[in-house]
Amino acid sequence: MTAQKPQFWIVAGPNGVGKTTYAFRHIRAVSGSTSFVNLDEIARGLSPLDPSAEQQRAARVALAMTRSLIAEGRSFSIETTVSGKTHLRTIAAAREAGFAINLLFFLVASPEVSLSRIARRVSEGGHDVAEADVRRRFDRAISNLPIYIGAVDQWRVFNNATLRPQVVAEGRRGCLALLERSDNLPKALWSALETLPACAEA
């Protein structure tokens, strides 16, 4: 019997779209692993009263954790905005180590919705994110999505503007198997996804 590949799950999307909420509720059941690398939670552990002061050290810790999990061949998940391309190297390393790679991308209607959610989170004791960073990452996450889709084995896009996340698109590496448009998500998302070729039947 062939051993099942270790799984690498990427919980992605701009700031304030509900990634952490989803991960804490569901990623253990989805991934089959309790190993979840979350930079913000690491920073909070390093400096509970001022997590932003430890972002750089938290990033180094997160990178070390990720490398260790890949080296050990242990299934795990991470959270990221995918507003940059750093995690493409992580994906390449995981693929070389024999992992199956899965992307879950969450989005809401606009940066304004994200900012409103972040403000509510801060009022409840959560971490803040600068408005300029939120707006910049929102656009970059969408523009980078096709690049990440081309690097993973399986992917799904969720509309998280509703009470429960709704799948609006999914596919395999670099291709589109399902697309269900929603009026309350940015046009840029649909433009990005429409560049993908249709998946061949499995």
C-alpha positions as CSV (number, residue, x, y, z in Angstrom):
1,M,0.0,0.0,0.0
2,T,1.3,3.4,-0.9
3,A,1.7,5.8,2.0
4,Q,-0.4,8.9,1.8
5,K,1.5,12.1,1.0
6,P,1.9,14.6,3.8
7,Q,-0.4,17.6,3.3
8,F,0.5,21.3,3.2
9,W,-2.5,23.6,3.6
10,I,-2.3,27.3,2.8
11,V,-5.1,29.4,4.4
12,A,-4.8,32.6,2.4
13,G,-6.4,36.0,1.6
14,P,-6.1,39.7,2.5
15,N,-6.1,41.0,6.1
16,G,-9.5,41.0,7.8
17,V,-11.3,38.4,5.6
18,G,-11.7,35.7,8.3
19,K,-8.7,33.4,7.7
20,T,-7.8,32.9,11.4
21,T,-11.4,32.4,12.4
22,Y,-11.8,29.7,9.7
23,A,-8.5,28.1,10.6
24,F,-9.3,27.9,14.4
25,R,-12.7,26.4,13.7
26,H,-12.0,24.0,10.8
27,I,-8.3,23.6,9.7
28,R,-7.6,20.7,12.1
29,A,-10.5,18.7,10.6
30,V,-9.6,19.7,7.1
31,S,-5.9,19.1,7.3
32,G,-5.8,16.2,9.7
33,S,-3.1,18.0,11.6
34,T,-2.7,20.3,14.7
35,S,0.4,22.0,13.2
36,F,-0.7,25.5,12.3
37,V,1.9,28.2,11.6
38,N,0.4,31.6,12.2
39,L,2.7,34.6,12.4
40,D,0.3,36.8,14.3
41,E,-0.3,34.2,17.0
42,I,3.5,33.7,17.3
43,A,4.0,37.4,17.7
44,R,1.3,37.5,20.4
45,G,3.1,34.7,22.2
46,L,6.4,36.6,22.1
47,S,4.8,39.9,23.2
48,P,1.2,39.6,24.4
49,L,0.9,43.3,25.1
50,D,2.5,44.6,21.9
51,P,2.6,41.8,19.2
52,S,3.5,44.3,16.5
53,A,6.9,44.9,18.2
54,E,7.8,41.2,17.5
55,Q,6.7,40.8,13.9
56,Q,10.2,40.3,12.6
57,R,11.2,37.8,15.2
58,A,7.9,36.0,14.8
59,A,8.5,35.8,11.0
60,R,11.9,34.1,11.7
61,V,10.2,31.7,14.1
62,A,7.5,30.9,11.6
63,L,10.0,30.2,8.9
64,A,12.0,27.9,11.2
65,M,8.8,26.0,12.1
66,T,7.8,25.6,8.5
67,R,11.2,24.3,7.5
68,S,11.2,21.9,10.4
69,L,7.8,20.5,9.5
70,I,8.8,20.0,5.9
71,A,12.0,18.3,6.8
72,E,10.1,16.0,9.1
73,G,7.4,15.2,6.5
74,R,4.6,16.3,8.9
75,S,1.3,17.6,7.6
76,F,0.8,21.2,8.5
77,S,-1.0,24.5,7.6
78,I,0.0,28.1,7.4
79,E,-1.8,31.4,7.2
80,T,-0.7,34.1,4.8
81,T,-2.0,37.1,2.8
82,V,-0.2,35.9,-0.3
83,S,0.4,39.6,-1.0
84,G,4.0,38.7,-1.7
85,K,5.6,35.7,-3.3
86,T,7.8,34.4,-0.5
87,H,5.6,31.4,0.0
88,L,6.2,30.2,-3.5
89,R,9.6,29.0,-2.2
90,T,7.9,27.2,0.7
91,I,5.6,25.5,-1.8
92,A,8.6,24.5,-3.9
93,A,10.4,23.0,-0.9
94,A,7.3,21.2,0.2
95,R,6.7,19.7,-3.2
96,E,10.3,18.6,-3.5
97,A,9.8,16.8,-0.1
98,G,6.8,15.0,-1.4
99,F,3.9,17.0,0.0
100,A,0.5,17.5,-1.5
101,I,-0.3,21.2,-1.5
102,N,-3.7,22.8,-1.0
103,L,-4.8,26.4,-1.1
104,L,-7.9,27.9,0.5
105,F,-8.3,31.6,-0.4
106,F,-10.8,33.8,1.4
107,L,-12.2,37.1,0.2
108,V,-14.8,39.8,1.1
109,A,-16.3,42.6,-1.0
110,S,-13.7,45.3,-0.5
111,P,-10.9,46.7,1.7
112,E,-13.5,48.7,3.5
113,V,-15.2,45.5,4.7
114,S,-11.8,44.2,5.8
115,L,-11.1,47.4,7.7
116,S,-14.4,47.3,9.4
117,R,-13.7,43.7,10.6
118,I,-10.3,44.6,11.8
119,A,-11.7,47.6,13.8
120,R,-14.1,45.2,15.4
121,R,-11.3,42.8,16.2
122,V,-9.2,45.5,17.8
123,S,-12.1,46.6,19.9
124,E,-12.2,43.0,21.2
125,G,-8.5,42.9,22.0
126,G,-7.2,41.6,18.7
127,H,-4.3,42.9,16.6
128,D,-4.5,45.9,14.3
129,V,-3.2,46.3,10.8
130,A,-2.4,49.7,9.2
131,E,-5.0,50.9,6.7
132,A,-2.4,51.4,4.0
133,D,-1.2,47.8,4.4
134,V,-4.8,46.4,4.3
135,R,-5.5,48.2,1.0
136,R,-2.2,47.3,-0.6
137,R,-2.4,43.6,0.4
138,F,-6.0,43.4,-0.7
139,D,-5.1,44.2,-4.3
140,R,-1.9,42.3,-4.3
141,A,-3.5,39.1,-2.9
142,I,-6.0,39.1,-5.8
143,S,-3.3,39.7,-8.4
144,N,-1.1,37.0,-7.0
145,L,-3.8,34.4,-6.7
146,P,-3.3,33.0,-10.2
147,I,0.4,32.6,-9.5
148,Y,-0.3,30.6,-6.4
149,I,-3.0,28.6,-8.1
150,G,-0.3,27.6,-10.7
151,A,1.9,26.3,-7.9
152,V,-0.5,24.1,-5.8
153,D,-2.2,20.8,-6.4
154,Q,-5.8,21.7,-5.3
155,W,-7.4,25.1,-4.6
156,R,-10.6,26.7,-3.5
157,V,-11.8,30.3,-3.3
158,F,-14.4,31.2,-0.7
159,N,-16.8,34.1,-0.4
160,N,-16.5,35.0,3.2
161,A,-18.9,37.9,3.1
162,T,-21.7,35.6,4.2
163,L,-22.5,33.9,7.5
164,R,-20.7,30.8,6.3
165,P,-17.9,30.7,3.7
166,Q,-19.2,29.8,0.3
167,V,-17.1,28.1,-2.4
168,V,-17.2,30.3,-5.5
169,A,-14.3,28.7,-7.5
170,E,-12.1,25.7,-7.3
171,G,-9.7,23.7,-9.4
172,R,-6.4,21.9,-9.7
173,R,-2.9,23.1,-10.4
174,G,-3.2,26.0,-12.8
175,C,-6.7,25.2,-14.0
176,L,-10.3,26.1,-13.2
177,A,-13.0,23.4,-12.6
178,L,-15.7,25.5,-11.0
179,L,-16.7,29.2,-11.2
180,E,-19.8,30.6,-9.6
181,R,-19.9,34.4,-9.8
182,S,-21.1,36.4,-6.9
183,D,-22.0,40.1,-7.1
184,N,-20.5,40.9,-3.6
185,L,-16.9,40.1,-4.5
186,P,-14.5,42.3,-6.4
187,K,-14.5,42.3,-10.2
188,A,-10.7,41.9,-10.1
189,L,-11.2,38.4,-8.6
190,W,-13.3,37.2,-11.5
191,S,-10.9,38.8,-14.0
192,A,-8.0,37.0,-12.4
193,L,-9.8,33.6,-12.4
194,E,-11.0,33.9,-15.9
195,T,-7.4,33.9,-17.1
196,L,-7.1,30.2,-16.0
197,P,-7.7,27.4,-18.5
198,A,-10.4,24.9,-17.8
199,C,-9.3,21.7,-16.1
200,A,-9.4,18.6,-18.2
201,E,-11.7,15.9,-16.8
202,A,-10.0,13.7,-14.3
